[in-house]
Amino acid sequence: SNQRPTRHSTRALGYRSDMSGAASTSKPKRHFAVSAMAGFCSGATEAACTMPFDTIKTYVQVQRTGITPIGAAKEIYKLKGFGGFYFGLPAVLVQVAGKGAIRFTSYEQYKKWLQAAGAPKASEDFVAGLGAGFTEAFLWTTPTERLKVLRQNDIRSGLNRYASLPSAIQTVRAEHGIRGLYAGIGACGIRQASGVGVRFAVYGRVKELLTTDPPQIWQSALAGGITGCASTAMNHPIDVVKTRIEAQDGAGKKEYTHTVQAFQSILKNEGPKALYRGIAPRMIKISLGQAITFTAYERYTDLIGDLADSMGIFAAAPTRVAAC
């Protein structure tokens, strides 16, 4: 028979099926370029869908008045109309699409190294996720997040200093140098590493409980949503600190000089509640975003991988994978 064997989406993130007691099956290892392209596409898809929640979250976090998410949404619409919810979209598309490619590619590479080193299997997903989070933060997320937050802060300031991505880069470089693009790198690194580590660790275990073989779209989406809620609840305070540091604009003395000082200042002057401002829209944004990202990544991996196979590019020899 010329029928091709079914390839299940669980291979995209390295998770294996628990179904039946079959012996070992032959599954092709995907080329890293397939992971990179699938990560890029899934990140762009997620950004286009969740941008309004991110804008509301940032608007709430930079305010000192304790404005509610609904109140923030009303103000944004009043000041900038519907388009205000997409302020900073070019930076977000560049950021999320790029970090998606870096995240999934580096995650799979770190996991491969951990497996080769004989690391405990229970820790593989979390540790590989930590590494992937730090990698994306230092290579990509911090400068693009800085540009995104500055553009979103234009809504409140009304100055429109960062109207386009090229002009925003030029303005930051002129006023702060290249280092200005890396404001908040400590907080951003902690947020990304902790968030990505938890998401990959939780996603794999939740998916094992939920999925059939092959997994359904709703199962991947639900598993991704649960991971988003878990990571948001854990690291929201550091996200507030990151946003406050990145939103500082112009020359002169800065209120927040580094991550620890910013955390202490917010806690002392505004109380613990300030560290949880914007958690509602961020919870929606992250949980929805992770549901979209994980689901889309697996589908894009299959689509791009099958297309590459049919064209004879990124070829890789099949490897034996023992079924659980």
DOTILO-78521 format. One record per residue (C-alpha): residue number from 1; x negated, z negated, y. Coordinates in steps of 0.5 Angstrom, whole numbers, plus 500, padded with zeros to 3 digits. Layout:
{site NUM {X Z Y}}
...
***
This chain:
{site 1 {500 500 500}}
{site 2 {498 501 507}}
{site 3 {502 496 510}}
{site 4 {497 491 515}}
{site 5 {497 484 513}}
{site 6 {501 480 518}}
{site 7 {496 476 523}}
{site 8 {499 470 526}}
{site 9 {499 467 533}}
{site 10 {496 461 531}}
{site 11 {489 464 530}}
{site 12 {489 465 538}}
{site 13 {487 458 539}}
{site 14 {483 456 533}}
{site 15 {489 453 530}}
{site 16 {491 454 522}}
{site 17 {497 454 519}}
{site 18 {500 448 515}}
{site 19 {505 452 511}}
{site 20 {504 452 503}}
{site 21 {498 451 499}}
{site 22 {495 458 499}}
{site 23 {488 459 497}}
{site 24 {484 462 503}}
{site 25 {486 468 507}}
{site 26 {482 473 511}}
{site 27 {483 473 518}}
{site 28 {479 477 523}}
{site 29 {475 473 528}}
{site 30 {477 475 535}}
{site 31 {471 478 540}}
{site 32 {470 474 546}}
{site 33 {472 479 551}}
{site 34 {479 479 547}}
{site 35 {480 471 549}}
{site 36 {477 473 556}}
{site 37 {482 478 557}}
{site 38 {488 474 554}}
{site 39 {486 468 558}}
{site 40 {486 473 565}}
{site 41 {493 476 563}}
{site 42 {496 469 561}}
{site 43 {493 466 568}}
{site 44 {496 471 572}}
{site 45 {503 470 569}}
{site 46 {503 463 570}}
{site 47 {501 463 577}}
{site 48 {506 468 579}}
{site 49 {512 464 576}}
{site 50 {510 457 578}}
{site 51 {507 458 585}}
{site 52 {513 455 589}}
{site 53 {512 448 586}}
{site 54 {504 448 587}}
{site 55 {506 449 594}}
{site 56 {511 444 595}}
{site 57 {506 439 591}}
{site 58 {500 440 596}}
{site 59 {505 439 602}}
{site 60 {507 433 599}}
{site 61 {500 430 598}}
{site 62 {497 432 605}}
{site 63 {503 428 608}}
{site 64 {502 421 610}}
{site 65 {510 420 611}}
{site 66 {512 419 604}}
{site 67 {516 426 605}}
{site 68 {520 428 598}}
{site 69 {519 434 594}}
{site 70 {526 436 597}}
{site 71 {525 435 604}}
{site 72 {518 438 603}}
{site 73 {521 445 600}}
{site 74 {526 444 606}}
{site 75 {521 444 611}}
{site 76 {517 449 608}}
{site 77 {523 454 608}}
{site 78 {524 452 615}}
{site 79 {517 453 618}}
{site 80 {515 460 614}}
{site 81 {521 462 610}}
{site 82 {521 464 603}}
{site 83 {515 467 603}}
{site 84 {512 460 605}}
{site 85 {512 458 598}}
{site 86 {507 463 596}}
{site 87 {502 461 602}}
{site 88 {495 462 598}}
{site 89 {498 466 593}}
{site 90 {492 471 593}}
{site 91 {487 465 592}}
{site 92 {492 462 587}}
{site 93 {492 469 583}}
{site 94 {484 470 583}}
{site 95 {484 462 581}}
{site 96 {488 462 575}}
{site 97 {487 468 572}}
{site 98 {480 467 573}}
{site 99 {480 460 570}}
{site 100 {484 462 565}}
{site 101 {479 467 562}}
{site 102 {473 462 563}}
{site 103 {478 456 560}}
{site 104 {480 460 553}}
{site 105 {473 463 552}}
{site 106 {469 457 554}}
{site 107 {473 453 549}}
{site 108 {473 457 543}}
{site 109 {465 457 544}}
{site 110 {464 450 545}}
{site 111 {469 449 539}}
{site 112 {464 454 535}}
{site 113 {458 450 537}}
{site 114 {461 443 535}}
{site 115 {463 446 528}}
{site 116 {456 448 527}}
{site 117 {454 441 529}}
{site 118 {458 438 524}}
{site 119 {462 434 530}}
{site 120 {468 430 527}}
{site 121 {474 435 526}}
{site 122 {479 430 530}}
{site 123 {475 430 536}}
{site 124 {474 438 536}}
{site 125 {480 440 541}}
{site 126 {479 434 546}}
{site 127 {471 435 547}}
{site 128 {471 443 547}}
{site 129 {477 442 552}}
{site 130 {473 437 556}}
{site 131 {467 442 556}}
{site 132 {472 448 558}}
{site 133 {475 444 564}}
{site 134 {468 442 567}}
{site 135 {466 449 566}}
{site 136 {472 452 569}}
{site 137 {471 447 575}}
{site 138 {464 449 577}}
{site 139 {464 456 576}}
{site 140 {471 458 579}}
{site 141 {476 453 580}}
{site 142 {473 449 586}}
{site 143 {472 454 591}}
{site 144 {478 458 589}}
{site 145 {482 451 590}}
{site 146 {479 449 596}}
{site 147 {481 456 599}}
{site 148 {488 455 596}}
{site 149 {489 448 599}}
{site 150 {487 450 606}}
{site 151 {492 456 606}}
{site 152 {497 452 604}}
{site 153 {495 447 609}}
{site 154 {497 452 615}}
{site 155 {504 451 614}}
{site 156 {504 444 616}}
{site 157 {498 445 622}}
{site 158 {501 452 624}}
{site 159 {494 455 626}}
{site 160 {494 460 621}}
{site 161 {487 460 620}}
{site 162 {487 462 613}}
{site 163 {491 468 613}}
{site 164 {488 472 608}}
{site 165 {483 471 603}}
{site 166 {477 475 606}}
{site 167 {478 471 613}}
{site 168 {479 464 609}}
{site 169 {472 465 606}}
{site 170 {469 467 612}}
{site 171 {472 462 616}}
{site 172 {469 456 611}}
{site 173 {462 459 611}}
{site 174 {462 460 618}}
{site 175 {464 453 619}}
{site 176 {461 449 613}}
{site 177 {457 454 610}}
{site 178 {457 455 602}}
{site 179 {458 448 601}}
{site 180 {464 448 604}}
{site 181 {467 452 599}}
{site 182 {465 446 594}}
{site 183 {469 441 598}}
{site 184 {472 436 592}}
{site 185 {468 438 587}}
{site 186 {467 432 584}}
{site 187 {475 430 584}}
{site 188 {476 437 581}}
{site 189 {471 437 576}}
{site 190 {474 430 573}}
{site 191 {481 433 574}}
{site 192 {480 440 570}}
{site 193 {476 436 565}}
{site 194 {481 431 563}}
{site 195 {487 435 564}}
{site 196 {484 441 559}}
{site 197 {481 436 554}}
{site 198 {488 433 553}}
{site 199 {492 439 553}}
{site 200 {488 442 548}}
{site 201 {488 436 544}}
{site 202 {495 435 544}}
{site 203 {497 442 544}}
{site 204 {494 443 537}}
{site 205 {497 437 534}}
{site 206 {504 438 537}}
{site 207 {504 445 535}}
{site 208 {503 443 528}}
{site 209 {509 439 528}}
{site 210 {513 444 531}}
{site 211 {511 451 528}}
{site 212 {514 455 523}}
{site 213 {509 461 520}}
{site 214 {509 465 524}}
{site 215 {510 461 530}}
{site 216 {516 462 535}}
{site 217 {516 463 542}}
{site 218 {520 457 544}}
{site 219 {515 453 539}}
{site 220 {509 455 543}}
{site 221 {513 454 550}}
{site 222 {515 447 548}}
{site 223 {508 445 545}}
{site 224 {505 447 552}}
{site 225 {510 444 556}}
{site 226 {509 437 552}}
{site 227 {502 438 553}}
{site 228 {503 439 561}}
{site 229 {507 433 562}}
{site 230 {502 429 558}}
{site 231 {496 431 562}}
{site 232 {500 431 569}}
{site 233 {502 423 568}}
{site 234 {494 422 566}}
{site 235 {491 425 572}}
{site 236 {495 425 578}}
{site 237 {492 420 582}}
{site 238 {485 424 582}}
{site 239 {489 431 584}}
{site 240 {492 427 590}}
{site 241 {484 425 592}}
{site 242 {482 432 590}}
{site 243 {488 435 595}}
{site 244 {486 430 601}}
{site 245 {479 432 601}}
{site 246 {480 440 600}}
{site 247 {485 440 606}}
{site 248 {480 437 611}}
{site 249 {479 442 616}}
{site 250 {474 444 622}}
{site 251 {468 441 624}}
{site 252 {467 434 626}}
{site 253 {467 427 622}}
{site 254 {471 427 615}}
{site 255 {476 422 613}}
{site 256 {474 423 606}}
{site 257 {467 424 604}}
{site 258 {467 424 597}}
{site 259 {471 422 591}}
{site 260 {470 415 590}}
{site 261 {471 413 598}}
{site 262 {477 418 598}}
{site 263 {480 414 592}}
{site 264 {479 407 595}}
{site 265 {481 409 602}}
{site 266 {488 412 600}}
{site 267 {489 406 596}}
{site 268 {487 401 601}}
{site 269 {491 404 607}}
{site 270 {497 407 604}}
{site 271 {498 403 597}}
{site 272 {498 405 590}}
{site 273 {504 410 591}}
{site 274 {500 415 595}}
{site 275 {496 416 589}}
{site 276 {503 419 586}}
{site 277 {505 423 591}}
{site 278 {508 430 589}}
{site 279 {508 428 582}}
{site 280 {515 431 581}}
{site 281 {513 438 583}}
{site 282 {507 438 580}}
{site 283 {510 435 573}}
{site 284 {515 441 573}}
{site 285 {509 446 575}}
{site 286 {504 444 570}}
{site 287 {509 443 564}}
{site 288 {512 450 566}}
{site 289 {505 453 567}}
{site 290 {503 450 560}}
{site 291 {509 453 557}}
{site 292 {508 460 560}}
{site 293 {500 460 559}}
{site 294 {500 458 552}}
{site 295 {505 462 550}}
{site 296 {503 468 554}}
{site 297 {496 467 551}}
{site 298 {497 468 544}}
{site 299 {502 474 545}}
{site 300 {497 477 550}}
{site 301 {491 475 544}}
{site 302 {495 479 539}}
{site 303 {497 485 543}}
{site 304 {490 486 546}}
{site 305 {487 484 539}}
{site 306 {491 489 536}}
{site 307 {490 495 541}}
{site 308 {482 494 541}}
{site 309 {483 494 533}}
{site 310 {487 501 533}}
{site 311 {482 503 538}}
{site 312 {476 501 534}}
{site 313 {473 497 540}}
{site 314 {471 489 539}}
{site 315 {470 490 532}}
{site 316 {469 484 528}}
{site 317 {468 483 520}}
{site 318 {473 478 517}}
{site 319 {471 471 516}}
{site 320 {474 467 510}}
{site 321 {479 461 513}}
{site 322 {481 456 508}}
{site 323 {488 454 509}}
{site 324 {490 447 510}}
***
